[in-house]
Amino acid sequence: MKLRRICIYPKDIQRITGRSERHSRRLLKEIKVHLGKSSHQLVTTGEFAQYTGIDEDLVNEYLQEAT
């Protein structure tokens, strides 16, 4: 069984969306606020996909290709 990442980071968001690192950090912060998470909590790929409207399978596929 191949392990897959479940957390998403600003660099991943930057690669997926093509936006700047600053915008990616801002988007990640917006997602945390929307979900009521603390700053130390992580955002999963599923939460990112749901918030942005991108299919979770596409996000996971992209993350597998990037590693």
N, C-alpha and C positions, 0 to 999 in steps of 0.2 A: 504494500500500500504506500503510495506516494503522499507525503505530507504536503499540505498547502497552508499558506499563511492565512490567518483570519483577521489580522489587524492591518489597517491601511495607514500610511504615513504621508506627509506632505510631498515627498519626492515622487511617490506613486501617483498622487493626485495630479502633480505637475506633468508627469508623463502621459497620463490618461487624457487630461483635458487640454494640454498644450499651453496652459496658463503659466504665469510666473510663480516662483516659489512663494513670494509674499501672498499672492492671491490664493494659493493652495493652503497656506497656513490659515488664512482668514476663513476659507471655506470649511476647513476642519474645525475651527473654533465655532462657526455658525452651526455646524452639525451637532457639536457637543451641547451648545446652548439649547438648541431645538429639542434634543433628547433628554435634557436635564442632567447631563453628566458633569462631573467635576473635572478640573483641568488635568488631573493625574490619570484619569480613566482613558482607555483607548477606544477608538472607533473601529468597528468591524467592517469587513468588506460588504456584508449584507446591509448594514446601517447606511453606509456610504451609497450603495446602489439604490436603496429605497429613497433616500433624500434627493439624490440627483436624477432619479428616473432612468438610470442606466441599468440594463439587465445584469443581475448578479453573476450570471455565467460568463458574460463578456468581461466583467471586471476580473473575475478569477482566472479566466483564460489569459488575459493580458498580464496579470501578475506572474503567472507561470512562465510566460514567454520572456518576461523581463529579468527573471532570475537565472 
